[in-house]
Amino acid sequence: MISLEANAKINLTLDVVGLRPDGYHELSTVMHEIPLADTVTLSFEGEGVRCTTDLPYIKSGTNLALRAANAFYGRTGISEGLSIRIKKRIPVGAGLGGGSSDAAAVLRFLNERHGNPLRADELMGLGAELGADVPFCIAGGCALCEGIGEKMTPLKRLPHCTAVVAKPQASLSTREMFRRIDRWPRRRERPDTRGFLTALEAGDLDALAKRMYNSMEPAAASLAGEIAEIKTSLLRLGALGACMSGSGSSVAALFDTHEAAQSAADALAGRDREIFVLDL
């Protein structure tokens, strides 16, 4: 039996660049790993692959970690019994890559367990077939992710800071969010990704935080107005910058001190929100 920590991610910028002929969306996004993790426990026993979580509303048969294991065994021709148990700490439907991080942890470990039958690029490609966030969750750290998530440019991590991640009670469907983006009638505001990258390279926390933006936010606000309210509150409470993560519904904000972040989190608590204070 082995237990793995599957870390979540936040999007510091996100731009929906366009729609490809195959129906997938081209993205340009800066992602950063955060110390909020599910625990994925693997037991090699019995026959076939099984997966359970501690959340009864997650369907085990379609769980991304289960699909990842089956995809690995199918690609490599390896056969063994595997039981996957997941203790969820990453909120579901929050844009934090919870399912993707679980899948990535499974893929990484299975590849190492069997002597790395898949090269790094092959493992990333297999991850991309499962979901846009899976390749980044395999690599971790900080990266500019483009295409459908498979084109990654490693970046410096953020300067020392503290993030507040706040998820309202409402969750958002990624599929529904992209449908709304495709129908969104107004010209979308886009993040200054180039300016963000320049500030990140220089280690200028204030400048990069001011360039945090997610072009999906206007569509999300029409589904869950509390997202805009949380972002506005975090900025008013001293955040250097804030934006929605992924397709929502969580909002990530950066603070220059842990004390400032904790004070903002305390002020924001209530109304069934899930709030995390994370030193980066």
C-alpha positions, 0 to 999 in steps of 0.5 A: 500500500502506498499513499500519494499527495496529489497537489492542486493548482491555481491559474494566475492568468487564463486566456481562451485563445480560440476554438479548434476544428476538433472542438477543443479550446486553445488556452494560454494560462499560467498555472502554479502548484499549491500545497492543498492536496488530496491523498491517493492510496494505492493497493495492488491486489485482486483483479482489475482496477477499482476506485473509491472516494470519501465523497459519495456523490463522486461516481467511481466509475468515471473518476479521472484517477480510475481512467488514468490507471486504465489508460496507463495499463492499456498503453503499456500492456501491463496487467495487475490488480489495483485499488485506488482510494481517494481522500478529497481535500481539494474542493470539487467543481472549484477550478483547482484541478482536483481530479486532474491532480489525482490522475497525475499522481496515479500516472506518475507512480505507476510509471515509476513502479514499472521502471518508466516504460513511458518516456516523460513526453509520452506520459504527458501525452497520455495525461493530455488525453485525459484532461487539459490540466493533467500534464501540468499536474504531472510536472508541478511547479509553475508553467505557461501552458498552451494549446489544450494544456500539453504545451508547457514552458516551465517558469520560476515559482512565485516570489515568497507570498501567501495565497488565499483560495476561496470557493463559494458554495456553488460549483461550476461545470467546466463543460458548461463554462466553455459553452458559455464562453463560445456564446459570450456576446461581448468582446472578452477582456484578456490577461496581460500574459506577456507583462505577467511573465516579465514581472514573474521573471523579475520576481516582482510580486506586486506587478505580476499580481496586478496582472492576474486575470481569467478571461472566463470570469464574465461568463462565470459571474452570470452563473455565480455572482458570488465569484465577483463578490469574493474577488472584490472583497479580497482586493478590498481586504488587501490582496495584491491581485486576484482572479478566478481559478480555471473554470471556477468557482474558486478565487485565488488571491495573493498577499505579501504576508501570511498575516495579511492573508489570514486576516482577509480569510477570517473576514471572508469566512461564512456563507458555507465558503471553503477558504484556504490560506496557503504559503507559497 
